[in-house]
Amino acid sequence: MQNRPGNYEKVILIIAALAALGTAGYLVMCSNSFEEGLVLPTAVSKNTLNPPDTKGIGDAISTISKRYVWASPEVHGKPVPLNKSILLVSREGKIFDLLVEKPLFRDPMTNKFLVGDQSKTPPEDALPHLFSSNVGDLDADEDGFSNREEFDAGTDPRNNKSMPPLTNKLFLKQRIANDYILMLNSGEDSGTFQIRRIKPEPARSVFTNVGTEFGFDRGVNRFVVLSFTKKKVKHTTLGEIDAYVVKMKDNATQSEFELVEKIEKNLAEYEAQFEFRWQQLDVIAGVKKGKVFQLPRVGTSYFVREIEETRAVISPVDTGTGTAKSETIEIRQN
């Protein structure tokens, strides 16, 4: 029984010895691998390096050494500075240089008008919405006149204190005729005549003599017969007839006219209907020849000289004297 512990000790010693031998062998192997990892690559001789890119180097040297001539190009005989930017605009395949006079980018407006006059102090700014196709219809200074209207009038579209005459916004909408029809019904060699007013109604007849003032309304002696003759005239339905022809004066208009027996004479009174299209639409109705009217919201007065079918002629009224000036302004129908 005493020998058994001794046998166990021998076995344990053998196992420990084998473990020590295995550990030592493993360490030897690891040390050999580490040494191999530390080996540096063999140096390469300088004679085996790749040759330089001599062609590329030559091209680069040639480019650097090349001399360039920086000559200013000319546009319409004007040298273009190389140290400044140029406003070039392309439209419909065509290039426009807005710093030169022609070609016009927005005909009839000049290029200088669009981009501003740089010679002024301070230089003018370009018009807002310069590149918009309807820049001429816009109103940069909001004074009621478009850029194109101000350009045509020679006023400053950038300054609302500078604008065309307000009568440029006055138009003849229509001419209204108020018929006043007279007819010489009969006459006598003694100088007595029957004259009838057909329009305006009610129709009335008056017997009058040469040199006597008369009228068709109570208290109004509008007409006077100045003289008369007798001659053959052509009537539209009666053919050729012997007729009296009286020369008369209209005291209302200070004009003279003739009445031919059995033939109507229309002394129509015309009135104008104007439209004032500045900032808003104002209708000015009942304007008669020889009368004065005012521009709405402005207060300036004008005297009406003529009212024709497609135009009217007016004159400004002097604020001091209240009389019409000799200046005439034509108002067209539109």
Legacy VTK file of the C-alpha trace (Angstrom):
# vtk DataFile Version 3.0
C-alpha trace
ASCII
DATASET POLYDATA
POINTS 334 float
0.000 0.000 0.000
2.911 2.298 0.573
4.213 1.935 -3.064
1.115 3.435 -4.708
1.792 7.113 -3.874
5.290 6.828 -5.289
3.931 5.625 -8.650
1.584 8.640 -8.908
4.430 11.070 -8.381
6.425 9.521 -11.231
3.508 9.856 -13.618
3.024 13.512 -12.696
6.694 14.279 -13.215
6.673 12.666 -16.693
3.632 14.670 -17.784
5.193 17.955 -16.567
8.373 17.213 -18.460
6.496 16.587 -21.692
4.564 19.866 -21.296
7.791 21.807 -20.762
9.327 20.292 -23.904
6.238 21.209 -25.980
6.244 24.814 -24.756
9.925 25.202 -25.516
9.452 23.889 -29.051
6.568 26.263 -29.700
8.623 29.258 -28.547
11.510 28.286 -30.830
9.187 28.148 -33.829
7.687 31.563 -33.056
11.095 33.147 -32.728
12.114 31.857 -36.159
8.997 33.338 -37.859
9.507 36.772 -36.236
13.069 36.922 -37.503
11.953 36.186 -41.030
9.401 39.049 -40.811
12.133 41.528 -39.996
14.128 40.876 -43.181
14.352 44.105 -45.343
13.846 43.890 -49.116
16.914 43.958 -51.244
17.837 47.480 -52.535
17.375 48.212 -56.252
20.178 49.692 -58.287
19.693 53.246 -59.581
20.380 52.036 -63.065
17.089 50.114 -63.075
14.768 53.254 -62.445
12.084 54.218 -65.079
13.308 56.927 -67.519
11.704 60.463 -67.206
8.802 61.658 -69.522
11.000 63.831 -71.703
8.232 64.507 -74.274
5.782 65.773 -71.657
8.465 67.950 -70.102
9.313 69.378 -73.514
5.654 70.185 -74.290
5.261 71.964 -70.944
8.400 74.035 -71.505
7.203 74.927 -75.024
3.807 76.099 -73.725
5.380 78.227 -71.009
7.878 79.742 -73.416
5.281 80.571 -76.106
4.561 84.296 -76.609
0.920 85.409 -76.876
-0.253 88.698 -78.412
-3.168 90.140 -76.340
-4.691 92.533 -78.885
-8.095 94.084 -78.094
-10.807 92.992 -80.544
-12.924 95.710 -82.130
-16.733 95.912 -82.314
-18.080 98.543 -84.724
-14.669 100.221 -84.708
-14.570 100.393 -80.906
-11.784 98.504 -79.044
-13.181 96.117 -76.457
-11.245 96.402 -73.173
-9.825 93.064 -72.063
-9.918 93.987 -68.383
-13.675 94.622 -68.260
-16.717 92.391 -68.533
-18.998 92.912 -71.529
-22.781 92.551 -71.343
-23.560 90.168 -74.178
-27.098 88.896 -74.629
-28.280 86.126 -76.926
-31.753 86.385 -78.438
-33.102 84.191 -81.194
-29.596 83.049 -82.053
-28.229 86.591 -82.337
-25.669 88.155 -79.994
-26.269 91.717 -78.751
-23.528 93.820 -77.142
-25.495 96.240 -74.965
-22.493 98.529 -74.535
-22.519 99.535 -78.195
-25.120 101.512 -80.107
-26.232 98.868 -82.609
-27.827 96.443 -83.150
-30.733 97.501 -80.941
-31.763 94.873 -78.423
-35.278 96.289 -77.896
-36.038 98.420 -80.936
-36.842 101.348 -80.885
-35.327 101.780 -77.407
-31.567 102.364 -77.454
-29.158 100.029 -75.705
-27.860 102.908 -73.561
-31.437 103.600 -72.486
-31.787 99.976 -71.330
-28.475 99.525 -69.485
-28.209 103.112 -68.232
-25.842 105.924 -69.147
-22.563 105.078 -67.454
-21.105 108.501 -68.270
-23.433 110.211 -65.795
-22.522 110.903 -62.187
-23.569 108.692 -60.545
-23.925 106.150 -63.378
-27.469 105.139 -64.206
-28.700 101.695 -63.267
-30.099 99.323 -65.845
-33.865 99.287 -66.205
-35.602 96.717 -63.997
-36.527 93.544 -65.884
-34.063 94.518 -68.611
-34.232 91.111 -70.300
-38.026 90.814 -70.234
-39.586 90.847 -73.700
-42.166 93.439 -72.572
-39.722 95.780 -70.837
-41.059 98.628 -72.989
-44.565 98.142 -71.594
-43.393 98.215 -67.968
-43.307 101.329 -65.803
-40.005 101.494 -63.941
-40.758 104.683 -61.966
-44.508 103.997 -61.556
-45.580 107.411 -62.858
-48.341 106.073 -65.095
-46.272 106.065 -68.308
-44.555 102.998 -69.741
-40.817 102.883 -70.423
-41.499 103.018 -74.162
-43.830 106.037 -73.799
-41.192 107.889 -71.804
-38.473 106.907 -74.282
-40.567 108.228 -77.188
-41.295 111.453 -75.279
-37.667 111.939 -74.218
-38.447 111.857 -70.483
-36.630 109.905 -67.767
-38.243 106.515 -67.053
-36.270 106.318 -63.813
-37.681 109.541 -62.370
-41.406 109.860 -61.567
-41.046 113.664 -61.624
-40.112 113.485 -65.296
-42.962 112.296 -67.495
-44.748 113.166 -70.771
-47.694 115.617 -70.865
-50.794 114.181 -69.230
-52.775 114.987 -72.381
-50.894 112.025 -73.919
-53.273 109.926 -71.832
-56.386 111.739 -73.137
-58.287 110.059 -75.992
-61.420 110.819 -77.998
-63.764 107.932 -77.296
-66.541 109.119 -79.607
-68.146 112.172 -81.162
-71.852 112.587 -80.429
-73.996 114.614 -82.846
-76.948 116.588 -81.510
-79.001 117.245 -84.654
-80.355 120.747 -85.253
-82.213 120.613 -88.592
-83.741 123.687 -90.267
-85.652 124.024 -93.531
-86.864 127.051 -95.474
-90.488 126.203 -96.235
-91.439 129.244 -98.312
-90.535 132.837 -99.063
-91.701 136.040 -100.662
-89.910 138.630 -102.721
-90.763 141.106 -99.977
-88.222 139.371 -97.747
-90.613 137.389 -95.564
-89.805 133.732 -94.995
-91.196 130.738 -93.153
-88.410 128.753 -91.500
-89.103 125.489 -89.728
-87.039 123.699 -87.097
-87.414 119.937 -87.600
-85.004 118.810 -84.858
-84.684 118.923 -81.942
-88.283 118.285 -81.139
-90.832 119.756 -80.751
-90.839 120.946 -84.368
-91.701 124.645 -84.749
-92.149 127.179 -87.544
-91.384 130.899 -87.488
-92.165 133.711 -89.941
-89.332 136.243 -90.095
-87.974 139.071 -92.217
-84.538 140.094 -93.405
-82.583 141.753 -90.604
-84.829 140.480 -87.814
-83.435 138.210 -85.107
-85.587 135.206 -84.176
-85.496 131.850 -82.440
-87.564 128.751 -81.790
-87.324 128.775 -78.001
-88.845 131.410 -75.720
-86.473 134.288 -75.069
-83.698 132.985 -77.375
-83.041 134.892 -80.628
-80.456 132.618 -82.078
-80.733 133.413 -85.818
-81.021 136.381 -88.176
-81.623 136.473 -91.960
-78.908 138.563 -93.567
-79.988 138.481 -97.231
-81.676 136.333 -99.864
-81.558 135.433 -103.548
-83.686 133.337 -105.896
-82.265 130.738 -108.272
-82.826 127.340 -109.796
-81.614 124.407 -107.657
-81.743 120.640 -107.933
-83.997 118.968 -105.419
-83.489 115.271 -104.642
-87.165 114.425 -105.297
-88.665 117.493 -107.013
-85.973 117.897 -109.606
-84.990 121.388 -110.722
-87.006 124.088 -108.971
-87.028 127.847 -108.486
-86.028 128.322 -104.877
-85.210 131.046 -102.420
-81.750 130.915 -100.854
-81.350 132.887 -97.645
-78.075 133.750 -96.003
-78.293 133.458 -92.223
-76.154 133.980 -89.154
-76.066 131.707 -86.106
-75.559 133.969 -83.099
-74.642 130.972 -80.916
-71.576 130.067 -82.974
-71.043 133.380 -84.802
-71.034 131.436 -88.066
-72.900 132.071 -91.324
-74.708 129.539 -93.511
-77.276 129.264 -96.307
-80.781 127.797 -96.285
-82.109 126.557 -99.621
-85.871 126.317 -100.003
-87.273 122.783 -99.487
-83.823 121.362 -98.560
-82.957 120.415 -94.979
-79.888 121.952 -93.325
-78.378 120.202 -90.313
-76.586 122.558 -87.935
-75.586 119.596 -85.782
-73.939 120.420 -82.489
-71.209 117.949 -81.655
-69.973 116.955 -78.255
-67.009 114.810 -77.373
-66.708 111.950 -74.965
-63.119 111.729 -73.760
-61.336 109.023 -71.789
-58.469 109.942 -69.465
-56.348 106.792 -69.051
-53.757 107.809 -66.492
-53.399 105.460 -63.501
-57.117 104.728 -63.828
-59.912 105.234 -66.372
-61.984 108.437 -66.177
-64.782 109.257 -68.645
-65.286 112.940 -69.539
-68.653 113.308 -71.273
-70.624 116.238 -72.732
-67.595 118.275 -73.835
-68.708 120.835 -76.440
-66.846 122.999 -78.921
-66.068 126.405 -77.501
-66.322 125.163 -73.915
-63.784 124.396 -71.173
-63.277 121.098 -69.352
-60.878 119.783 -66.693
-58.742 116.672 -66.430
-60.040 114.564 -63.514
-57.758 114.289 -60.475
-55.394 116.827 -62.061
-57.470 120.005 -62.312
-55.815 121.546 -65.375
-58.319 123.119 -67.778
-58.529 122.982 -71.567
-60.537 124.862 -74.182
-62.162 122.852 -76.992
-61.426 124.342 -80.424
-62.649 121.575 -82.733
-64.535 118.296 -82.457
-64.242 116.135 -85.540
-65.232 112.552 -86.178
-61.844 111.037 -85.326
-60.064 113.821 -83.461
-60.468 116.887 -81.297
-58.313 119.995 -80.948
-57.868 121.587 -77.522
-55.760 124.353 -75.961
-54.556 124.756 -72.357
-56.207 127.516 -70.360
-53.983 130.075 -68.667
-54.568 129.771 -64.908
-53.952 133.480 -64.408
-56.171 134.987 -67.088
-58.566 132.087 -67.663
-58.172 132.434 -71.421
-57.099 129.777 -73.895
-53.466 129.786 -74.974
-52.473 129.712 -78.634
-50.915 126.281 -78.189
-53.035 123.510 -79.724
-53.076 119.823 -78.806
-54.575 117.159 -81.042
-56.505 114.408 -79.274
-56.854 111.315 -81.421
-59.547 108.673 -81.349
-58.405 105.415 -79.789
LINES 1 335
334 0 1 2 3 4 5 6 7 8 9 10 11 12 13 14 15 16 17 18 19 20 21 22 23 24 25 26 27 28 29 30 31 32 33 34 35 36 37 38 39 40 41 42 43 44 45 46 47 48 49 50 51 52 53 54 55 56 57 58 59 60 61 62 63 64 65 66 67 68 69 70 71 72 73 74 75 76 77 78 79 80 81 82 83 84 85 86 87 88 89 90 91 92 93 94 95 96 97 98 99 100 101 102 103 104 105 106 107 108 109 110 111 112 113 114 115 116 117 118 119 120 121 122 123 124 125 126 127 128 129 130 131 132 133 134 135 136 137 138 139 140 141 142 143 144 145 146 147 148 149 150 151 152 153 154 155 156 157 158 159 160 161 162 163 164 165 166 167 168 169 170 171 172 173 174 175 176 177 178 179 180 181 182 183 184 185 186 187 188 189 190 191 192 193 194 195 196 197 198 199 200 201 202 203 204 205 206 207 208 209 210 211 212 213 214 215 216 217 218 219 220 221 222 223 224 225 226 227 228 229 230 231 232 233 234 235 236 237 238 239 240 241 242 243 244 245 246 247 248 249 250 251 252 253 254 255 256 257 258 259 260 261 262 263 264 265 266 267 268 269 270 271 272 273 274 275 276 277 278 279 280 281 282 283 284 285 286 287 288 289 290 291 292 293 294 295 296 297 298 299 300 301 302 303 304 305 306 307 308 309 310 311 312 313 314 315 316 317 318 319 320 321 322 323 324 325 326 327 328 329 330 331 332 333
